[in-house]
């Protein structure tokens, strides 16, 4: 895939993801206020548990599927059928664990019930992820873009109807999410069947040990991600209770809602890097372009939210007033997260996923230890600091291993993206000064204008970049 096609696919998926996340964020804000901190904590814990268990449905197979389909599109049907065959066994195993694990970790009966109700989400999501992985490998992201947007819209509309009619309960709100996941399942399956035929959707049961060996590093990486993504919530629940999880959940959602931006980009980047795996010069260009893109987005988000954290939290009810400080800390985790995404893609695309897996395993251990030490001392803020420590380590170690692959130098990265972060910092300082004198929306607008002026002044973003974006849009 050419760089322009990569950018075009990125724009498709990013545009849809922006729409989906805007809807999801607005819905979450309404939901959090409706449920209160305790109800939101139960909702957050249940979905976190299901998401964690759901890793066992996939065991890393979809990452292999995307990579191998990108390399040999003619083999897409064979890969898909084999992976669906494996899921005939992994899905029942995950369901069994979901019946047992919540009680083992001491969740309330209410949360245990919500976990079971959310099993439909888990099953639908693992299958739709598989089908979308085929489309990603075929380098066609437009339908995934449409699917994720439409699924979120359906869930949101049903949830809002329940809230407006005062019939919303935690169980019915979980079932509302199931509607969106079910839509994505059928929509993604239909799109694959259109391209590969209905036969491609028929599972083929064969215990392909080569496939399992290829998937195992991805599986371990996914397990590590889920553990360090949700371990903080489990510890907070055990030490401070369900309401603390609800408060942390607001800061968490406000922060990680933006993670979709590099995720959307990686959806297009991974197959592109896989196709260029044997061309170090092309890999270097793709990698630096990727870091430029994620930094363009990360800087205004991080520094903007940091400067306006108390004002943002004020839009939630009084249950969440204490979330302002956690948000102002946790938002900085996006800097290493955004910068690390291209590193992970580079390692995985060049079949060095074992290195990425080892890094993630080490980071998981660091995260667990940091949470166990810091949460009893700092409370919710301790979970935020633990997250930052973990992801800074992940980026630093990842860079150490990725740099030699494409002859990368750290100074090249600094020259490429440094202007964005200096511009973001200056924007934040301006917002800190003016926000007590102008309305919230005006602070955002002025801050955005300052950022745009600074990135042009520093030449981090140039007129040539603007022309490139226009050409991509014209070619769509």
C-alpha positions in Angstrom: 0.0 0.0 0.0 1.3 3.4 -0.9 1.7 6.2 1.7 -1.2 8.1 0.1 -3.4 5.0 0.3 -2.4 4.5 3.9 -3.4 8.1 4.7 -6.6 7.7 2.8 -7.5 4.5 4.7 -6.5 6.3 7.9 -8.9 9.2 7.1 -11.8 6.8 6.5 -11.3 5.0 9.8 -10.4 8.1 11.8 -13.4 10.1 10.5 -15.8 7.3 11.4 -14.0 6.7 14.7 -14.3 10.4 15.6 -18.1 10.3 14.9 -18.4 7.1 16.9 -16.4 8.4 19.8 -18.2 11.7 19.9 -21.5 9.8 20.2 -20.0 7.4 22.7 -18.6 10.1 24.9 -21.8 12.1 24.9 -23.7 9.0 25.8 -21.2 8.1 28.5 -21.5 11.5 30.1 -25.3 11.2 30.2 -25.0 7.6 31.5 -22.5 8.5 34.2 -24.7 11.3 35.5 -27.8 9.0 35.4 -26.2 6.1 37.2 -24.1 8.0 39.8 -20.7 6.9 40.9 -21.7 3.6 42.4 -23.9 2.5 39.5 -21.2 3.7 37.0 -18.6 1.7 39.0 -20.7 -1.5 38.6 -21.2 -0.8 34.9 -17.4 -0.1 34.4 -16.4 -3.2 36.4 -18.7 -5.5 34.5 -17.7 -4.4 31.0 -14.0 -4.4 32.1 -14.3 -8.0 33.2 -16.0 -9.1 30.0 -13.4 -7.2 27.9 -10.6 -8.9 29.8 -12.1 -12.4 29.5 -12.9 -11.7 25.8 -9.1 -11.9 25.0 -9.5 -15.7 25.4 -12.0 -15.8 22.5 -9.4 -14.6 20.1 -6.1 -15.9 21.5 -4.2 -13.6 19.1 -5.6 -15.1 15.9 -7.1 -11.9 14.4 -3.7 -10.1 14.4 -2.3 -13.1 12.4 -5.3 -12.9 10.1 -4.7 -9.3 9.2 -1.0 -9.8 8.6 -1.3 -12.9 6.5 -4.2 -11.7 4.4 -2.2 -8.5 3.7 0.7 -10.6 2.5 -1.3 -13.2 0.5 -4.8 -12.0 -0.2 -5.6 -15.2 -2.2 -5.4 -17.2 1.0 -7.9 -15.1 2.9 -10.7 -17.7 2.9 -8.4 -20.4 4.2 -7.1 -18.3 7.0 -10.6 -17.1 8.0 -12.2 -20.5 8.1 -9.3 -21.9 10.2 -9.6 -19.1 12.7 -13.4 -19.4 12.9 -12.8 -23.1 13.6 -10.6 -22.3 16.6 -13.2 -19.9 17.9 -15.8 -22.8 18.1 -13.6 -24.0 21.0 -12.4 -20.7 22.5 -15.8 -19.0 22.9 -17.3 -21.7 25.1 -14.2 -21.6 27.3 -14.5 -17.9 27.7 -18.2 -18.2 28.6 -17.3 -20.8 31.3 -14.7 -18.5 32.8 -17.2 -15.6 32.8 -19.5 -17.6 35.0 -16.8 -18.3 37.5 -14.3 -15.5 37.7 -16.5 -12.6 38.9 -17.4 -14.5 42.1 -13.8 -15.6 42.6 -12.5 -11.9 42.7 -15.3 -10.9 45.0 -17.6 -8.9 42.8 -21.1 -8.1 44.1 -24.0 -10.2 42.8 -25.1 -7.1 40.8 -21.8 -7.0 38.9 -21.8 -10.8 38.4 -25.2 -10.6 36.8 -24.1 -7.7 34.5 -21.1 -9.8 33.4 -23.3 -12.6 32.3 -25.7 -10.3 30.5 -22.7 -8.8 28.6 -21.6 -12.2 27.2 -23.5 -11.4 24.0 -21.3 -8.4 23.5 -18.2 -10.5 24.0 -19.3 -13.1 21.5 -20.4 -10.7 18.8 -17.3 -8.5 19.2 -14.8 -11.4 18.8 -16.5 -12.5 15.6 -16.9 -9.1 14.1 -13.3 -8.3 15.0 -12.3 -11.4 13.0 -14.3 -10.3 9.9 -13.1 -6.8 10.1 -9.5 -8.2 10.3 -10.0 -9.8 6.9 -11.2 -6.4 5.4 -8.2 -4.7 7.0 -5.9 -7.3 5.4 -7.6 -6.6 2.1 -6.9 -2.9 2.8 -10.5 -1.9 2.7 -11.4 0.0 5.8 -14.4 2.0 4.6 -16.9 -0.7 5.7 -15.4 -1.0 9.1 -15.6 2.7 9.5 -19.3 2.6 8.6 -19.9 -0.4 10.8 -18.4 1.0 14.0 -20.2 4.3 13.6 -23.6 2.6 12.9 -23.2 0.1 15.8 -22.4 2.9 18.3 -25.4 5.0 17.0 -27.8 2.1 17.5 -26.7 1.4 21.0 -26.8 5.1 21.9 -30.3 5.6 20.5 -31.7 2.6 22.4 -29.9 3.7 25.6 -31.2 7.2 25.4 -34.7 6.0 24.8 -34.5 3.9 28.0 -33.1 6.9 30.0 -35.7 9.4 28.6 -38.6 7.0 29.3 -37.2 6.3 32.8 -37.0 2.5 32.1 -33.2 2.3 32.1 -31.6 -0.1 34.5 -28.1 -1.4 34.5 -29.2 -4.7 32.9 -31.2 -3.0 30.1 -28.3 -0.6 29.5 -26.0 -3.5 29.0 -28.4 -5.1 26.6 -28.5 -1.8 24.6 -24.8 -2.2 24.0 -25.5 -5.7 22.8 -27.6 -4.3 19.9 -24.6 -2.4 18.5 -22.3 -5.3 18.8 -24.8 -7.6 17.1 -25.2 -5.2 14.2 -21.5 -5.1 13.7 -21.4 -8.9 13.7 -23.9 -9.3 10.9 -22.7 -6.2 8.9 -19.0 -7.4 9.0 -20.0 -11.0 8.1 -22.0 -9.7 5.1 -19.1 -7.6 3.8 -16.7 -10.5 4.0 -19.2 -12.8 2.3 -19.6 -10.3 -0.5 -15.9 -10.5 -1.3 -15.0 -14.1 -0.4 -18.3 -15.9 -0.7 -20.6 -17.4 1.9 -18.4 -20.5 2.2 -15.7 -18.3 3.8 -17.9 -18.0 6.8 -18.0 -21.7 7.5 -15.6 -22.7 10.3 -13.0 -25.3 9.4 -12.0 -27.3 12.5 -8.3 -28.2 12.2 -5.8 -27.8 15.0 -3.1 -26.0 13.0 -0.2 -25.8 15.3 1.7 -23.4 13.0 -1.2 -21.0 13.3 -1.3 -21.3 17.1 2.5 -20.6 17.3 2.1 -17.5 15.1 -0.8 -16.3 17.3 0.7 -17.0 20.7 2.8 -13.9 21.0 -0.2 -11.7 20.0 -2.3 -13.6 22.5 0.1 -13.0 25.3 0.3 -9.3 24.3 -3.5 -9.0 24.4 -3.6 -10.6 27.9 -0.9 -8.3 29.2 -2.8 -5.3 27.7 -6.1 -6.3 29.4 -4.4 -6.9 32.7 -2.7 -3.6 32.9 -5.7 -1.8 31.5 -8.1 -3.0 34.1 -6.0 -4.2 37.1 -6.2 -0.7 38.5 -10.0 -0.9 38.6 -9.9 -4.2 40.4 -7.5 -2.9 43.0 -9.5 0.3 43.5 -12.7 -1.8 43.9 -11.0 -4.0 46.5 -9.4 -1.1 48.5 -11.7 1.9 48.0 -15.0 0.4 46.8 -17.3 0.5 43.8 -17.9 4.3 44.0 -14.2 5.0 43.7 -14.2 2.9 40.5 -17.0 5.1 39.2 -15.0 8.3 39.9 -11.9 6.8 38.3 -14.0 5.5 35.4 -14.8 9.1 34.4 -11.2 10.1 34.3 -10.4 6.8 32.6 -13.1 7.2 29.9 -12.2 10.8 29.3 -8.6 9.8 28.7 -8.8 6.6 26.9 -11.7 7.7 24.7 -9.0 9.4 22.6 -7.0 6.1 22.2 -9.2 5.4 19.2 -7.2 7.9 17.1 -4.0 5.9 17.0 -6.0 2.7 17.0 -7.8 3.8 13.8 -4.4 4.7 12.3 -2.9 1.4 13.2 -5.7 -0.4 11.5 -4.3 1.0 8.2 -0.7 1.2 9.3 -0.2 -2.5 10.3 -0.9 -4.1 6.9 1.1 -1.3 5.2 4.2 -2.0 7.3 3.7 -5.8 6.8 3.8 -5.2 3.0 7.0 -3.2 3.4 8.6 -5.4 6.0 11.6 -6.2 3.7 12.3 -2.6 2.7 14.0 -0.7 5.6 14.1 2.6 3.8 10.3 2.5 3.2 9.7 1.3 6.7 11.6 4.3 8.1 9.5 6.7 6.1 6.3 5.0 7.1 7.3 5.0 10.7 8.3 8.6 10.9 5.1 9.6 9.1 3.1 7.6 11.6 4.8 9.3 14.6 4.2 12.7 13.0 0.5 11.9 12.5 -0.1 10.6 16.1 1.8 13.5 17.6 -0.2 16.0 15.6 -3.3 14.6 17.4 -1.8 13.8 20.8 -0.4 17.3 21.7 -3.6 19.4 21.6 -5.6 16.6 23.3 -3.3 16.1 26.2 -2.4 19.7 26.9 -5.9 20.9 26.2 -7.5 18.5 28.6 -4.8 19.1 31.2 -5.5 22.9 31.1 -9.3 22.4 31.4 -9.7 19.4 33.6 -11.7 21.0 36.4 -14.0 22.7 33.9 -14.6 19.5 32.0 -15.4 17.5 35.2 -17.9 20.3 36.3 -20.2 19.0 33.5 -20.7 15.8 35.5 -22.7 15.7 38.7 -21.3 16.3 42.2 -20.5 12.6 42.6 -17.5 13.1 40.3 -16.1 16.3 41.6 -13.0 14.5 42.8 -12.2 13.2 39.3 -10.6 16.5 38.2 -7.1 15.8 39.7 -7.0 12.2 38.4 -8.0 13.4 35.0 -5.3 16.1 35.0 -2.7 13.4 35.8 -4.0 10.5 33.7 -4.3 12.4 30.5 -0.5 12.5 30.2 -0.5 8.8 29.7 -1.7 9.4 26.1 1.7 10.8 25.1 3.7 7.6 25.5 0.6 5.6 24.3 0.3 7.5 21.0 4.1 7.4 20.4 4.2 3.6 21.1 1.6 2.5 18.6 3.8 2.8 15.5 6.6 1.0 17.4 4.3 -1.9 18.1 3.2 -2.0 14.5 6.8 -2.0 13.3 7.8 -4.9 15.6 4.7 -7.0 14.8 4.9 -6.3 11.0 8.5 -7.4 10.9 7.6 -10.6 12.8 9.3 -9.5 16.0 6.1 -9.8 17.9 7.9 -11.9 20.5 9.9 -8.7 21.5 6.7 -6.6 21.8 5.1 -9.4 23.8 8.1 -9.5 26.2 8.0 -5.7 26.6 4.3 -5.8 27.4 4.8 -8.6 29.9 7.4 -6.6 31.7 5.2 -3.5 31.6 2.3 -5.6 33.0 4.4 -6.6 36.0 5.5 -3.0 36.5 1.9 -1.8 36.4 0.7 -4.4 38.8 3.4 -3.6 41.3 3.0 0.2 40.9 -0.8 -0.1 41.5 -0.4 -2.2 44.5 2.1 0.3 46.0 0.6 3.6 44.9 -3.2 3.1 45.3 -3.0 2.5 49.0 -0.9 5.7 49.4 -2.4 8.1 46.8 -5.8 6.6 46.2 -7.2 7.1 42.7 -4.3 9.4 41.8 -2.0 6.4 42.5 -3.7 4.5 39.7 -3.0 7.4 37.3 0.7 7.7 38.2 1.1 3.9 37.8 -0.4 4.1 34.3 2.1 6.8 33.3 5.1 5.0 34.6 4.0 1.8 32.8 3.6 3.4 29.4 6.7 5.5 29.6 8.7 2.3 30.1 6.8 0.6 27.3 7.7 3.4 24.8 11.3 3.6 25.9 12.1 -0.1 25.7 10.1 -0.4 22.5 12.1 2.3 20.8 15.4 0.6 21.9 14.4 -2.5 19.9 12.6 -0.8 17.0 15.2 1.8 16.1 17.8 -0.6 14.5 15.1 -2.3 12.3 14.6 0.9 10.2 17.9 2.7 11.1 16.0 5.2 13.2 17.7 7.9 15.3 15.9 9.5 18.3 16.9 13.0 17.1 15.0 12.3 13.9 11.9 11.6 16.0 12.5 14.8 18.0 12.8 16.9 14.8 9.7 15.4 13.4 7.4 15.7 16.4 9.0 18.1 18.9 7.2 21.1 17.5 3.8 19.7 18.2 4.5 19.2 21.9 6.1 22.6 22.4 3.1 24.1 20.7 0.7 22.1 22.9 2.5 23.3 26.0 2.3 26.9 25.0 -1.4 26.5 24.2 -2.0 25.1 27.7 -0.2 28.0 29.3 -2.3 30.4 27.4 -5.5 28.6 28.4 -4.5 28.6 32.1 -4.1 32.4 31.9 -7.4 33.1 30.1 -9.8 30.5 31.3 -10.9 32.4 34.4 -11.8 35.4 32.2 -13.6 33.8 29.2 -16.3 31.1 28.8 -15.3 27.5 28.6 -16.0 27.2 24.8 -14.1 30.4 24.2 -11.1 28.9 26.0 -11.2 25.9 23.8 -11.4 27.9 20.6 -8.6 30.3 21.6 -6.4 27.4 22.7 -7.0 25.7 19.4 -6.1 28.8 17.4 -2.9 29.2 19.5 -2.0 25.6 18.7 -2.6 25.9 15.0 -0.5 29.2 14.9 2.3 27.6 16.8 2.6 24.4 14.7 2.8 26.5 11.6 5.3 28.9 13.2 7.5 26.0 14.3 7.1 24.3 10.9 5.9 21.1 12.6 3.0 21.5 10.2 3.5 23.2 6.8 1.5 24.3 3.8 2.9 21.2 2.0 1.3 19.0 4.7 -2.0 20.8 4.1 -1.7 20.3 0.3 -1.1 16.6 0.9 -4.2 16.2 3.0 -6.2 18.0 0.2 -4.9 15.6 -2.4 -5.8 12.6 -0.3 -9.3 13.9 0.1 -9.7 14.5 -3.6 -8.5 10.9 -4.4 -11.0 9.3 -2.1 
